[in-house]
């Protein structure tokens, strides 16, 4: 859709989703635009939150959980690629200024961003642009290719697509690590682990925590935040030890060890070098 009038058009689309208790993700190119858009939507009565780069991991998880639980309906951000992949409540992804080539509008980024609406039965992505860039075309072609494969698979096996609905308890369980906020250990590096001893947790709680920590660790490694990845790996070791799953303990090391050429080795990941964040 054209860039001109994209905000008003977006507001109309948001209203349609609000009536059906669905969620919306909106990506912008600049912090200023994200802030202005959030302010505008709030003034029109939309329940919206803005996620910026200064927000730490735990708070980001809390915001994502709030979106899923319906505490607000719209999440605005610049780069929402690293947020929780499993957000079936999101039925619309709106990409503003999609024709501005760059990292956040590359074909890979567009494909991943569009995929945020893939879990919803009525999932839809709207790209606001005045022209179709090469990245946009490749992203559209790849999305169509995947959709065709899925449809053929469903037809072959007699599968009827159904929406994914998760209860409040399930959402809380899947985002349990966010509950650690405000309950961090007083000494040493900041921990994502709650103060409740692992031995007092049920196996179900521990397994859910393992999945959450694995996801966060991989996302931190992809984002080249190896300091956080190492901390998450250590926490994962502790939980797996409690579960008696020692056979899979080394799994975390391999994820954290992966780093771009030229980056200093990560302390605690099989090297004595110092760690640092990549940008």
Beta strands, then each sheet from edge to edge (+ up, - down):
strand 1: 23-27
strand 2: 48-51
strand 3: 74-77
strand 4: 90-95
strand 5: 124-127
sheet 1: 2+ 3+ 1+ 4+ 5+
end
